Amino acid sequence: MGCRASKNVCRVPPTFAESESPATYYSQYSSESKQHWTSDKTACVDIRFAQQGVASAEGTEPKTLVQLVQQAVQNKASEPFLRVETVPKVIARGETPPPCEPRDQWKTWTLQQYFDECKLVGQGFMALGLERFDAVTIYGFNAPEWIMAEMGCIFAGGIAAGIYPTDTPEQVQFKALHSGAVVACVQNNEKMESLLSVADALPKLKAIVVWSPEGPLGSEERQTSNGQTVRCMTWDALKTLGDSYVGAETIESRMEAQRPGECCSYIYTSGTTGQPKAVMISHDNIVYEAMGATRLINGFGKTGEERVISYLPLSHVAGMMVDIVCPIVAAAELDYHCTVYFARPYDLKAGTIGDRLRGVNPTIFLGVPRVWEKIQEKMVATAARAGLSGLKLKLVKWAKGVGLEHQKNCQLGGSGAYSWGYGFAESKVLNVVKQKLGLQECKFCFTGAAPIKTETLEYFGSLGIQINEVYGMSECTGATTWSTDLAHEWGSCGWAMPGAEVSIRYPEASGQQGEVKRGEDGEICYRGRHIMMGYMANPDLGDQHMETIAGKNRGAIDSQGWLRSGDKGRIDDRGMVRITGRYKELIIGAGGENIAPVPVEDGIKARCPAISNIMMVGDKRKYNVALVTLKAVGATGEAPGTDQLEAVSQAIAGVDTISAAMDPEGAMQQAIHDAIAATNSDGTCCPMNASKVRKFTILPRDFSVQTGELTPTLKLKRSVVVSKNAAAIDSLYAPEVMANNNMYYVPFSASGETKQ
């Protein structure tokens, strides 16, 4: 088959100009016995410089985030920085959302206006009593005010502490108490009342600022049950207070007093194994990490405006880096401007994020795996409803096949070749689909926060959309490994970023020390200038809390400075990092076998498109079982959806509802049975008998953030699922079920009684 020359012919690993002594390009850890963490929020830690390269002081000059913002304003003061629609932020249940506004009609802040408002907000915080290293907690969906509250807090010498908009009142109370919040900035009256309901347990809280109040608020004082006074005010009232602020200390003096090694922000972990921990990220962590990320993205700033759509939680490290920091780096260091456009608060819940994509046409787009999967599911359902047939169907299949072949050629070691007819396929099919998605102008698509299935990468690859994988965690300020359009391979999360040191080491529980052999599995560990200061401990919470956090820090960063990720993986002979599981997720079979559930779960989902989520259970059990949820109308990840099945599920089940599909004699059971049987026979998913699934049940609703089974970034909380479905799991191991060695369906039981 003929082909034309590739636009991108570089299909070799990136080189980072390392000399014969590559250790000089890594951060220097001088003593094996040194403690490489702190739990003190007021500490100024030593920056982990390398001797040369990007991690050296010359390669990336140490700066505070404040200095970076000032530099951005000097370079691009009049360029647009933040944009938000003027439509109502709330819709009634069942109401059709208004159409997306043209971009030039969105309310806009230039970089200068953003900087000026951040200073006013910071002065307002100072007027309310914010001292250096005090916290401002921010609680609500992404908005310009969210970002300006964080930056205003940092300008005033405080530490920003974001709260997920989906957090429960108990989680909000813990984070506000633990961070020692003096001021809280919240989205609306509902969140204000939620905070006020627990304010008597927050002795340092002095004020709550509401940026989108429903009805008049002005500035008023509220009394808690223990007599504590909390000022409640609007965003405008805060700015007015800041404008009139006259204090012994100016905000300029606070801005100038900050140092790169000091704490800038708390990133709270998801808390799946206990109370969330506050990851302390320094100014240098943030600036260095953002500089490294923006250097790795090619093709930006050459023409016009770069655009980001802000919809993932800003309290998460990915949202903070992509939406808040990297656009500042672009203006400060790379001489181009990037505008942040905000999604609507209901977009994820209502499934209307696609409207914002088509309205914004982002040039960079980050989606966690579940977001990419949801987009794929919606596209497949739309195509099914369109009912293409005949020549049109053949054309689409051919075009996608040509697109997939090219994307496979673009992986590492490939030629980058285009098959014959690619130009026609691109213009008549692939570009049309990308335009309908709103991704026709996107220069860099990527994913992180959880593993993504190869099938999802192949699906978007067939449309001409390359999704690059990024790997890291909050404790390393976001990313440690990175793949690009020019150097990637599906199933790998790329190479260590320049200056980052990655090592596959024996897990501490093994009793062995040091690195494993190249190509073998072990715990993925990393060091460098981007590693956190440590988890913060609040002395006000007592000695036991202080010792607990010290123990968490010792477990996270060892005596050699290695951050232990808890992820299982390997480095292949080309230096690419591959994740093979997570140690805390591994199922330990009754015979002591280590079983990785994700490959099995992915294999089953790929073979049955009606499945929305599947989770294996089998720790210390005789065999593995699976809890299955089906694709339902209204299930967005944010919300669990209804009992009504999506079209793809209806087509398989032959019924309209989940309730009906749970019938033991129904077609759905056979479809899931066949998918499990095929996966059990697939050695790539199930390398041993102990990996196979023997029984399964269908749950009456999908997993979601609202119901607690998913984190705000849509990762599965396995322990929560087990706890919530303990009775159903017990029924899968009932004596009469265990007596039958065949693989089969067990009807769902909320009581634990087996239904035969």
Residue, then its C-alpha position, 0 to 999 in steps of 0.5 A: m500500500g502506498c504512503r506519503a511522507s510523515k509530517n513528524v519523522c522523529r520516532v526515537p527516544p528523546t535525548f536530554a544531552e546527558s554526559e558520561s556522568p548523568a548523575t550530575y543532571y539529577s538533584q544531589y542527595s548528599s547523605e543517605s541518613k538525612q531526613h528529606w522531608t519536613s512537616d513544618k509549614t513555616a519551613c524554608v527547605d533547601i532546593r534540590f539542585a543538580q550540578q548541571g542541566v534543567a534541574s540546576a540553578e542555571g537551568t531553571e532559576p529558583k523563583t517564587l510563584v509571585q515573581l513568575v506572575q509579575q514577570a508574566v504581567q510585564n511581558k503580556a499585560s494586555e493579553p486575555f488571561l481568564r474568560v467565563e460565560t455570563v450565562p446563569k451558573v445554575i439550571a433547574r432540574g430538567e431545564t435545557p442549558p443555554p447555548c454556548e456564548p461566542r468566545d468574544q462575548w465571555k467576561t474577560w480578565t487581562l493579565q494586568q486586571y488579574f494581577d490587580e484583582c489578586k492584589l486587592v483580594g490579598q489585601g482583603f485577606m490581610a484586613l480580615g487577619l490573614e498572617r504569613f503561613d495562615a491558610v485560605t480554604i477555597y471550596g467550589f467549582n472552577a471559576p476566575e474567583w477560585i484562581m484569584a482567591e488562591m493567588g491572592c492568598i499567596f500574594a499575602g503570604g498565606i498558603a492556599a488549601g483547595i477543597y473538592p467541590t464534591d467533598t462532604p461536610e465532614q471532609v470540608q470540616f477536616k480540611a478547614l480545621h487541619s489547614g488552620a483556615v482563617v478565611a474560606c472562599v466559597q462558590n455559593n450560599e449552600k457552601m457557605e451554610s455548609l461551612l457555617s454548620v461546622a464553624d464552631a469546630l473551626p476556631k481560626l475561621k474569621a470570615i467566609v467570602v461567597w463569589s456567586p451568592e444567590g440574593p443579597l449578602g453584602s457583609e454580615e456577621r454570623q454567630t456559631s453555636n459556641g458564640q464564635t463570630v464569622r463575617c460573611m461577605t461577597w467577593d465585591a465586598l472583599k475587594t472593597l475591604g482590600d482597596s481600603y486596607v491600611g495596615a502596618e504591613t503592605i502586600e508588596s512587603r509580603m510578596e517580596a518576603q517569600r522565598p522559593g523554598e517556602c510552602c506555597s500550597y496544600i494539595y489534599t490527597s483523596g483520603t482513600t485509606g484514611q483522612p486526607k493528607a496535606v501535601m506541601i508544595s513549595h514555590d520552587n516545586i511549582v515553578y520548576e515542574a511547570m517549566g519542565a512541562t511547558r518545555l515538553i509541549n511543542g508547537f505552542g505560541k506560534t499563532g494566536e491564542e492558546r486555550v485551556i478549558s478549566y473543568l477538572p478540580l483546581s484543588h487537584v494537582a493537575g488542575m492547579m498546574v494546567d489551569i493556574v500555573c502553566p499559563i503563567v509560565a507561558a507568558a513569563e518564560l516562553d513569550y506566548h499567551c494562553t487563556v483559561y476558559f471556564a466550564r459551567p458548574y453543572d457541565l460534568k454532572a449534566g454531561t454538557i462538557g462537550d458543549r464547552l469543548r465545541g465552544v472553546n476549541p481548546t488547543i491543549f486538553l487534559g482528560v482523566p481516563r474516565v473523561w476520555e471513556k465517557i466521550q468515547e461512549k457518547m460518540v459510540a452511542t451517537a453513531a449507533r442512533a445515526g444508524l449508518s449503513g451501506l456506503k457511508l458505514k464502509l467509508v467511516k470504517w475505512a477512514k478510521g482504519v486508515g487513521l489507526e494505521h497511521q497512529k500506530n506508525c507514529q509510535l516509537g520505532g515507527s515510520g510515521a507513514y500515512s497510508w494511501g488515501y489518508g488525506f481523503a479520509e482525514s478531510k471527509v471523516l476524521n476532521v469532521v468528527k474532531q470538529k464535532l468533538g471540539l478538538q479540531e484545533c487541539k495541539f496536545c491531548f493528554t491523560g493522567a491520574a489513573p491508568i488508561k486502556t489501550e482500547t481507548l487510546e486506539y479509538f481516539g487514535s483512529l480519529g487522528i487524536q493522539i492522547n499522550e500519557v503523563y504519570g505522577m502524583s500530588e507528592c511530585t507536583g504532578a508529573t514525573t514521566w511524560s510522553t509526546d506526539l514525537a515519542h510515545e508508545w501506547g501502554s507506556c507513560g513515557w520517559a522520566m522528565p528532564g532532571a527527574e530521577v526514576s528508579i524501580r526498587y524493591p517495595e519496603a514490605s519485601g525486606q529487600q533493598g535497592e533497585v530491581k533488575r532492568g525489566e523486572d517489576g518493583e515499586i516506582c520511586y522518584r527523586g528530584r527538584h519537584i518532590m514535595m516538602g512533605y505532609m503538613a502536620n498541624p501542632d494544634l491537633g496534638d502530639q499523636h497527630m504530629e507523630t502520625i504525620a511524621g510516620k506518613n512522611r517517613g513512609a513516603i520519602d525514604s532515607q535516600g530521598w526516594l519518593r515511594s509511589g506505591d505503584k508497581g511497574r518497570i523500566d524497559d530497555r529503552g527507558m520507558v516507564r510502564i505501570t503494571g499495578r498498584y501494590k495497595e490494589l493487588i489481590i493476594g489470593a488464598g494461595g499467596e498469589n499476587i493478582a493485578p486486577v486492572p488488566v482483568e477488569d479492562g479485558i472484560k470491559a473491552r469485550c462487553p460495551a454495556i459495562s460501565n465499571i467493573m471491580m474484582v474482589g478476591d483478597k485472601r479468598k478461594y477465588n475472584v468475583a466481579l461487581v459489575t455496573l451497567k451504562a445508564v442514562g445520566a451516569t456521568g461519573e459525577a452522578p450515578g445516573t438513573d435505572q434507565l439503560e443507555a442505548v448500547s446496554q439496551a441493545i445487548a440486554g434487550v430490556d430498558t432498565i438496569s432492574a430488568a437487566m439483572d434478571p438471572e435469565g436475561a441476555m445481559q448475564q450471557a453477554i457478561h459471562d462470555a466476556i469474563a470467559a474470554t478474558n479468563s482464557d486470555g493469558t495477557c490479562c490472566p497470566m495464571n488461574a488465580s487471576k480468573v473471575r469465577k462469579f459475578t453480580i450486577l449492581p443496581r446503580d453505577f459508581s459516582v463521585q456523589t455516592g462516594e465510590l469515585t474520587p473527584t478525578l474519577k478514580l475508583k475507591r476500592s475500599v469504599v466499594v467493598s464496604k458498601n457492597a459487603a453483603a453482595i460480596d458475601s453472597l458471592y462466597a456463600p457455601e452453596v455458591m462456592a460448591n459450584n466451581n463453574m463461572y456464573y452469575v449470582p443475583f445481587s443481594a443487599s442482605g447477603e442472602t443468596k438468590q438462586 
